[in-house]
């Protein structure tokens, strides 16, 4: 079993860019685009406990801000357990992290993120 601790420096700029894009679209009230970038940040940050937990915190805040009860309720267990699953290396790879998807279901990783993951030598398994 591989224990994940820290996001590689080579992957961090892409993760941070997704969060910046999320913020930019959220400020413009373009909520679908904002959420899309939050999901992408989740895919990139999922293997790393701090980043994974941070994204779920932002997803919870998004749910509160948009008054989405399903998202709020769905993010609470993810927020509590996500980092532990990252640390233990037992994540559902590619899962976008929202309450609109099953928490333990692996999902296909978008092609452009696959390229980023490979170039960054991340520990994310592409299947």
N, C-alpha and C positions, 0 to 999 in steps of 0.2 A: 504494500500500500504506500502511495506517495503522499506525503504531508505537504500541503501548500502553505507557504508563509507570506511571501512578498511578491507583488506583481513585478515582472521584469521591467527594467528601465526602458527597454526597446518597445514595450507594449503600452506603457503608461501614457505617452502623448496621444495615442489613438483613443484610449479610454477617456482621457480628459477632454479631448475634442468633442466626443459624443455628449459629454455632460455640458460643455459650453453651448453646443447646438441645442440641446434640450432647454437650457436657460433662455437662449435667444428666442426660440419659438414660443416658449411659455410666456415670456414678457410681451410678445406680440399677440398673445391669446390664440395662437395657432396650435391648439391643443393636440390634434392628431399627429402633427409633425413633431411636436415636443415629445409626446409619448413614444413615438417611433425611435427617437434618439435615446430615450431612457432605456428602451428595450435593447438597443444595440450596446449601450454601456453595460447593461446586465450581462449580455453574452460575453463581452470581453472581460468583465470583472468577476464573473461567476466562480472561477477556480481560486480566487484570492479572498480570504475572510474579510478583511477590512473593506475592500472595494465592493464586494458582494453585499455586505451589510449596509454600506453607504447607499447603494442603489436602491435597496429595498426601503430604506428610510426616505429617500426621495420619492419613491412610488407611493409610500404611505402619505407623505405630505401632498402629493398630487391628488390622491384620492380625497383627502380632507378638503383641499382647495376647490376641487370640482364637486364636492358633496356626493361622492360616489360610494355609497355604503358597501357595495360588493367589494370594491377595491380596498377600502379601509379594513374590512373584516378579513379579506384574503391576504393582506400584507402583514398582519400581526404575527401569524405563525411563521411566515417566511422571514420576517425580521428577526425572530427569536432563534430560528434553526438554520437559516441560510449560511451564516458564517461558520458554524460547526461543520456542516456538510462540505463546505469549501475546504476547510482545514483537513478533513479526513479524506478528501478526494472522491466523494461520493455524490457528485452533482449530476443532474440530468443535462448533459452537454447540449448547448444550443437553446435551451429553454429561455424564453423571453422574459419570464419573471412576473408577469402580471397575473391578477386574479382571474383573467379571462382564459387562462390556460391551466391545465393540470400541473401541479407543482412538481411532480416527479417524472414528467414525461420528457424524454429527450426530443429535440427538434432539429431540423436541418439548419446549419449555419449558413447565412447568406454568403455568396461567393466572394464578395469584396472583403468580408471579415475573415474568411478562410485564408485569403492571401496575406492579410495583415498578421494573422496568428502565425502562419508559417514563417513569414519574414522576421517576426519578433522572437522566434524560437520559444514560443509560449508552451506551457504544459497542457494546453487545451487539446484534447483528443478530437480529431476531425472525423472519426469513424472510419 
